[in-house]
Amino acid sequence: MKIRTPSSAGNDILEAWGAIPVSIPMSDVYEAMQKGVIDGALAPASALKTSSSPM
């Protein structure tokens, strides 16, 4: 499973859970999920509230 993460601390957590961390801008998450580039994303709730993506 490939998950977008905003920080190296997030990378460590995802790797411990067996996921593959991916570093992409938050603005590209929705399109990356549609195209199958990533399976999900870690982000602070504040980033999701202000995002223009229809998540």
C-alpha positions as CSV (number, residue, x, y, z in Angstrom):
1,M,0.0,0.0,0.0
2,K,1.4,3.4,-1.0
3,I,0.5,6.3,1.3
4,R,1.3,10.0,1.0
5,T,3.0,11.3,4.1
6,P,4.1,14.9,4.9
7,S,7.1,14.1,7.1
8,S,9.9,11.8,7.9
9,A,8.3,10.8,11.2
10,G,5.2,9.7,9.1
11,N,7.6,7.7,6.9
12,D,8.9,5.7,9.9
13,I,5.3,5.0,11.1
14,L,4.1,3.9,7.7
15,E,7.1,1.6,7.1
16,A,6.6,0.0,10.5
17,W,3.1,-0.8,9.4
18,G,4.3,-2.3,6.1
19,A,3.2,0.6,3.9
20,I,5.4,2.5,1.3
21,P,5.6,6.2,2.1
22,V,5.3,8.5,-0.9
23,S,6.2,12.2,-0.8
24,I,3.9,14.3,-3.1
25,P,2.4,17.8,-2.6
26,M,-1.0,17.8,-0.9
27,S,-2.4,19.6,-3.9
28,D,-1.7,16.4,-6.0
29,V,-3.2,13.9,-3.6
30,Y,-6.7,13.6,-5.1
31,E,-5.4,13.1,-8.7
32,A,-2.7,10.7,-7.5
33,M,-5.4,8.6,-5.8
34,Q,-7.6,8.6,-8.9
35,K,-4.7,7.4,-11.0
36,G,-3.6,4.7,-8.5
37,V,-0.3,6.4,-7.8
38,I,-1.1,6.3,-4.1
39,D,-3.7,4.4,-2.1
40,G,-4.2,7.0,0.7
41,A,-2.8,10.0,2.5
42,L,-1.7,11.1,5.9
43,A,-2.4,14.8,6.5
44,P,-3.3,17.0,9.4
45,A,-7.1,17.7,9.7
46,S,-6.4,21.4,9.1
47,A,-4.9,20.5,5.7
48,L,-8.0,18.5,4.7
49,K,-10.3,21.3,5.8
50,T,-8.5,23.9,3.6
51,S,-7.9,21.6,0.7
52,S,-9.8,22.3,-2.5
53,S,-9.8,18.6,-3.4
54,P,-13.2,16.8,-3.0
55,M,-11.9,14.4,-0.3
